[in-house]
Amino acid sequence: MQRPPLILTLSIEKDASLYFNSLRKSYFPADRNHIDAHLTLFHALPNQDTVISSVKDVCARQKQFILSVKEPVSIGKGVAIKIESNELLQLHKVFQNQWQEFLSPQDKHKLWPHITVQNKVPATEAKKLLKELQTTFVPFVASAQGLQLWEYLGGPWKFVEEFSFQNIDF
């Protein structure tokens, strides 16, 4: 039997994760909210030991880095929080180069870092939340602390493993 595909996400410091999760729990439709807030790097990787060991090897050499949490943005029928980080874009490119032969078309695109806090709602509801968040949101920085692998189970995700970056003091 074929193993389910893997999803690769960024692990973010605890306080920022709690903030994003509180937004997601407040605004994401409960019947569709199967997972906590997350920043997806790759959506459909083959569930192979070589992929897992590649993630482990890269994380062992990668230092923690800063993310700029910039602003709420529209995603049509939802709202996301835009994230900026040159280090994150470079890390994503490293994996794209390693995995080029089996990446899905979606995963071959340049990364647009964001965390979705609302999705699959009527456009009017999304516009209302966007306007609300634009008036209350204050940009901040957070640290990227590692990577997480998940198995995609057709809706819910199953946690596989987390790989930490090297600790540094900011």
Helices and strands as residue ranges (DSSP letters): E 6-12, H 14-27, G 30-32, E 39-45, H 49-61, E 65-74, E 79-84, H 86-99, G 100-102, H 105-108, E 114-118, H 123-136, E 140-152, E 157-164
